[in-house]
Every structure is written in C-alpha cells, then in structure tokens.
Amino acid sequence: MESIEARTEVCPKCQADRSENETECARCGIIFAKYRPLPIRRTDRSDVSVRSTPSWRVTAAQWLLESDTTTDSMTLYGRAVVFLGLLWWGRIFIMTPLETNYTGESFLHLINLPFHEAGHLIFSPFGRFMMILGGSLGQVLMPLICLGTFLVQTRDPFGASVALWWTAESIMDVAPYINDARDLNLMLLGGVTGKETDGHDWNNLLTMTGLLEWDHRLAHLTYNIGILLMLASFVWGGIILARHYQRQRE
C-alpha cells in the first residue's frame, strides 16, 4: 500500500490525481512536460520603487514575459525566423491600403474562412443579428483562443505574440467586408457578389443598426485597430526574442 501511495501524483495546476504514466491532465488539459509555474518575484519590501509598482503591472510582466524561460539555441533560431517572416508579411499588410482588399485576397483569408462560417453556426441560437455577426466574431475569436491557450496552458508568450499577429490580420481581413457594405462588389463564397443576392453580412448588420452610411469610416477604424495590434505583436515578440538572446549570453 505504501508503494502505491508513493507513486500517486497530482496535477501541479489543478491538483487532480494522476498516474505517473499520464502525460496530460484529464481535468484541466495541461501537458505536464511543458507546465512551468509562474516565477515568484522576490522583492525587498524596503525598496520604494518596487512597492510603488502596481500589482497588475507585476502580474502582466509575469504572464507576458517572465513565464518564458527557454534557453536553447534552436528554439531561438526558429523564433527568429518566424518573427522575421511575420515582420516582413505584416509590413505588407500595414502599408497596403484597405481599398485594395489585399487581406481578402491573401492566403490567410482561406485560413480565416472556415472559422468565419463556423461562427455563423455557433452564434445562430442567439438570434438573427448575432448569427450574422457571428461570422466575423468567429474568425477573430479563434486566434484569441489560441493566444489564451499559449499564455495560460503552455506558458509560451512568444506563441501568444504570434497569435496576436494572427488576430490583427483577421481583424484587418474583416475591414474590406465592412467597407463594401453599400457597394456590394466583393465576390462572396458562392461565386456571386452582394448585389446578386440579398446583400452580405455587413450590409445586413449596418442596415439593421442604421449605420450603413458609416461603412467606410467603420472599415478604416477596424483596419487601424488591426494595424495597432499587429505593431503590438512585433514589439511583444521582439522583446521576448531579446530576452531569450540575453539568457543565451549569460
């Protein structure tokens, strides 16, 4: 009996019982080999500058930066390649005008599309308005879910910064759709334009809310939000890479 109890272990995150052969928690889903508790920052209470730092900033730093403790060089090289690729591609997204619909014609549009269509189905129980809006929500929520998974479950802030880049791109992908609410010239999934059907998502949404004449302004606002989030992903990913490189040199 004592030997059996000695082999009994618990999940470090949710404290559920697990056997020694399990690699993933059946309750919360974390992968044991990748789980790392957030580092506890030890501070001197007499340090006025530390005491004056808001707790939310300390917590944010722990989740967004300090939870990454990777030191191996291959991971650093792989991250650098991904970061430079996203930086190059993101520069094109940022510098290309909304009206060109570059985001809608990019390869990533095909990645966003299944989540867009799934969003209509998922939000359909909440009424017609939410069902229509659910398409755009679905394609934006998917990368946000990935971002949260990277931060909370796998403790991979760099992966989360990549997911933020994808979120930004997905928001920018919605903007041309909004911009076309009155013109209805965009080609839809069925191979027809909005003029040849009963409009499309954002034509219906803005008509239902009385904001149809605001389509261009709302589209540019959406596009600019995407640009700001993409720039934030560059800063975030760049800081993580710099910290990783510094750990290599120590």
C-alpha positions in Angstrom: 0.0 0.0 0.0 2.8 2.4 0.8 4.5 1.8 -2.6 1.2 2.6 -4.4 0.8 5.8 -2.4 4.3 6.8 -3.2 3.6 6.7 -6.9 0.4 8.8 -6.6 0.9 12.3 -8.0 -1.2 15.3 -8.5 -1.6 17.9 -11.3 0.6 20.9 -10.5 -2.1 23.2 -11.8 -5.5 21.9 -10.6 -4.3 19.3 -8.0 -6.3 16.5 -9.6 -4.9 13.0 -9.0 -2.9 11.5 -11.9 -0.9 8.4 -12.5 2.8 8.5 -13.2 2.3 7.4 -16.8 -0.1 10.2 -17.7 1.4 13.0 -19.9 -1.7 15.3 -19.9 -4.1 16.2 -17.1 -7.6 14.7 -17.7 -9.3 17.6 -15.8 -7.6 20.9 -17.0 -5.7 19.6 -20.0 -2.2 20.9 -19.3 0.8 19.0 -20.7 2.9 18.1 -17.7 6.3 18.2 -19.5 5.5 21.8 -20.7 4.0 23.1 -17.5 6.0 25.7 -15.6 4.6 27.6 -12.6 4.8 31.4 -13.0 8.0 32.6 -11.4 7.6 34.2 -8.0 9.2 37.6 -8.0 11.1 38.1 -4.7 11.3 41.8 -3.8 12.7 43.8 -0.9 9.8 45.5 0.8 12.0 48.3 1.8 12.6 49.2 -1.9 10.2 52.2 -2.5 10.3 51.8 -6.3 9.2 48.1 -6.0 6.4 49.0 -3.6 5.1 51.7 -5.8 4.8 49.4 -8.8 1.1 48.5 -9.4 0.4 44.8 -8.8 -1.3 44.5 -12.2 1.9 45.5 -13.9 3.9 42.9 -12.0 1.3 40.2 -12.9 1.3 41.3 -16.5 5.0 41.1 -16.7 5.0 37.6 -15.3 2.4 36.3 -17.7 3.5 38.2 -20.9 7.3 38.0 -20.5 8.8 36.3 -17.4 6.9 32.9 -17.8 9.2 32.3 -20.8 12.4 30.7 -19.5 13.5 28.9 -22.7 17.3 29.0 -23.3 18.1 26.5 -26.1 19.6 28.0 -29.3 17.5 26.0 -31.8 14.3 27.5 -30.3 15.8 30.9 -30.5 16.7 30.5 -34.2 13.3 29.1 -35.0 11.6 32.0 -33.2 13.8 34.5 -35.1 12.8 33.0 -38.5 9.1 33.2 -37.6 9.4 36.7 -36.2 11.2 38.0 -39.3 8.7 36.3 -41.6 5.8 37.9 -39.8 7.5 41.2 -39.7 8.0 41.1 -43.5 4.5 39.9 -44.2 2.9 42.3 -41.7 4.7 45.2 -43.2 2.9 44.5 -46.5 -0.5 44.3 -44.7 0.2 47.6 -42.9 1.4 49.5 -45.9 -1.3 48.3 -48.4 -4.4 50.4 -48.4 -7.7 48.9 -47.2 -9.4 49.5 -50.5 -7.1 47.1 -52.4 -8.6 44.2 -50.4 -5.1 42.7 -50.1 -6.1 40.9 -46.9 -9.1 39.3 -48.5 -7.0 38.0 -51.4 -4.2 36.7 -49.2 -3.6 33.0 -48.3 -4.6 33.7 -44.7 -8.1 34.6 -45.9 -8.6 30.9 -46.7 -7.5 30.1 -43.2 -9.9 32.5 -41.6 -12.8 31.5 -43.8 -13.7 28.2 -42.1 -13.8 29.9 -38.7 -16.0 32.6 -40.2 -18.5 30.1 -41.5 -18.4 28.2 -38.2 -19.1 31.4 -36.3 -22.5 31.8 -38.1 -23.5 28.3 -36.9 -22.1 28.7 -33.4 -23.9 32.1 -32.8 -27.2 31.1 -34.6 -29.0 30.2 -31.3 -28.7 33.8 -30.2 -30.9 35.4 -32.9 -30.5 36.6 -36.4 -28.3 39.6 -35.6 -25.8 37.5 -33.7 -25.9 34.8 -36.3 -24.8 37.3 -39.0 -22.2 38.9 -36.7 -21.0 35.5 -35.6 -19.1 35.1 -38.9 -16.8 38.0 -38.2 -16.7 37.1 -34.5 -15.7 33.6 -35.2 -12.7 34.4 -37.3 -11.4 36.9 -34.7 -12.2 34.7 -31.6 -10.2 31.7 -33.0 -6.8 33.4 -32.8 -7.7 35.0 -29.5 -8.4 31.5 -28.1 -5.0 30.4 -29.4 -3.5 33.4 -27.7 -5.1 32.5 -24.4 -4.0 28.9 -24.7 -0.4 29.8 -25.3 -0.4 32.1 -22.3 -2.3 30.0 -19.8 -1.8 26.4 -20.7 1.6 26.1 -22.4 3.2 29.2 -20.9 4.6 30.3 -24.3 4.4 34.1 -24.6 6.2 34.1 -28.0 3.5 31.8 -29.4 0.9 34.2 -27.9 2.6 37.1 -29.7 2.2 35.1 -33.0 -1.5 34.5 -32.2 -1.8 38.3 -31.6 -0.4 38.9 -35.0 -3.0 36.5 -36.5 -5.7 38.2 -34.5 -4.6 41.6 -36.0 -4.6 40.1 -39.5 -8.1 38.6 -39.0 -9.5 42.0 -37.9 -7.9 43.6 -40.9 -9.5 40.9 -43.1 -12.9 41.9 -41.8 -12.4 45.6 -42.8 -12.9 45.3 -46.6 -16.1 43.4 -45.9 -17.4 46.3 -43.8 -16.1 48.8 -46.5 -18.2 47.0 -49.1 -21.5 47.3 -47.2 -23.0 49.8 -49.6 -21.1 49.0 -52.8 -21.7 45.2 -52.6 -18.9 44.5 -55.1 -17.0 41.9 -53.2 -17.1 38.3 -54.5 -18.8 36.1 -51.9 -18.2 32.4 -51.2 -20.9 31.2 -53.6 -19.2 33.0 -56.5 -21.6 35.9 -56.6 -21.5 39.5 -55.4 -23.7 41.0 -52.7 -25.7 42.8 -55.5 -26.7 39.5 -56.9 -28.0 38.2 -53.6 -29.7 39.8 -50.6 -26.5 41.7 -49.6 -23.9 40.2 -47.3 -23.1 40.1 -43.6 -22.1 43.7 -43.1 -24.7 45.2 -45.4 -27.3 43.5 -43.3 -25.7 44.4 -40.0 -25.2 48.0 -40.7 -28.7 48.2 -42.3 -30.2 46.7 -39.1 -28.4 49.2 -36.9 -29.0 52.2 -39.1 -25.2 52.7 -39.7 -25.0 51.8 -43.3 -23.7 55.3 -44.3 -20.8 54.8 -41.8 -19.5 51.8 -43.6 -16.2 53.4 -44.8 -15.4 55.0 -41.5 -16.1 51.9 -39.5 -14.0 49.9 -42.0 -11.0 52.2 -41.6 -11.4 52.2 -37.8 -11.4 48.4 -37.9 -8.4 48.3 -40.2 -6.4 50.7 -38.0 -7.2 48.7 -34.9 -5.7 45.7 -36.7 -2.6 47.7 -37.6 -2.1 48.8 -34.0 -2.5 45.2 -32.7 0.0 44.0 -35.4 2.5 46.6 -34.3 2.0 45.5 -30.7 2.7 41.9 -31.7 6.0 43.0 -33.2 7.0 44.8 -30.0 5.9 41.9 -27.8 7.7 39.2 -29.9 10.8 41.4 -30.3 11.1 41.8 -26.5 10.7 38.1 -25.9 13.4 37.4 -28.5 15.8 39.9 -27.0 15.3 38.4 -23.5 15.8 34.9 -25.0 19.1 36.0 -26.6 20.2 37.6 -23.4 19.6 34.4 -21.5 21.8 32.6 -24.0 24.7 35.0 -23.3 24.5 34.7 -19.6 
